């Protein structure tokens, strides 16, 4: 587990997801030597997919510990790695939003 984030304030999930997706997209052509995101996007497929699995497991373990701040921290890691995965496979956050919208109508 990484170091927990201090002084977290509530935010706008839509704006946050769009902004993060834009940053991730912008790293697609960055140097893997200087950008972790570029390494995930350009590296071995299994490395990214294993990272998603690892982060999902860490969310589960934080939930089992009933540790609110740890759940939030690990969930943020999972969402980041999921957005990187979507970028790698060409699924936009708008498509993801459309899928989620279609499910609750």
N, C-alpha and C positions, 0 to 999 in steps of 0.2 A: 504494500500500500504506500502511496505517495503521501506527502505532507498535506494535511487538510488545509483547505482554503479558509482564511480568516475573513471576518466581516462580510459575509455573503449577503447581498441584498436581493430581493425579488426582482425579476426582470420580465420582459415580454418575450415569451417563448417563440412566437412567430418571427419577430425581428432577429432574435438570437440565432435561430436555426438558419434563416436566410443569410445572415452575415457570416456565420461559420461555414455554410455551404459555399459561399463566394470565395472565402479565403482558401478553402480546400481546393476548389476548382482552379484558383490562381496558382496553386502549387503543383499542378499537373506536370508542367514543363520545368519545374525548378530542379536544381541539382540535388540528387539523393545524398550527396556528401554533406550538404548543409541544411537539408530540410527533412525532418522525420516524416512529415506528411508525404513528401515526394518519394521517400524510400518505400512507404506503404503502397503508394499508387503505382510505382514502377517496379517494385521488387517482386519476389516470388509470391504467387497467389496464396499459397498455403501460409505464409508468414502473416498476412493480413487476416485471413480467416481464423487462424489460431488465436490471434489477438482478440478478435470479436468474441470467440468462445471463452477466452480467459477473462475478459472484462465482464461478460454475462455471469460467469461463475462468481466473480468477486462481488457483484451486486447481490446474488443469492446469499453469499456468506455474510455480507453486511446485514441483510434482512434477518438472517438467522440470529445474528448478534443483537438485533433490534436497536441498532445504532444509527439514529437519524442522520447525523452529519456524514457518517461513513457511507450510508446508502446514497445520499446526494452526491458525494464525491465520486463514488464508483459508477453511479448512473451517468454522470457527466462524461466519464471515460468511455463508457459503453456507447453513448450517443455520438461522441466524436468518432469513434472507430466505425460505427454504423454509417455515419455520413461519409467517411472515407470509402467505405465499401460501396455505397450507392454511387459515389463519383466514379470509382474504378469501373463499375459495370454500367455506367451511363443512365442511371435512374436519378431524375432530378427531385429536389425537395417538393416541387410543385406536383409532380406525379405522385409522390408519397402522400401529400396532402389530399389529392384527388381520391386516392385509394381509401384513405381513412374517412374522408367525407362520404364516399359511396357506401361505406359500411354502417354509418349511423343514420342514414336517411330512411 
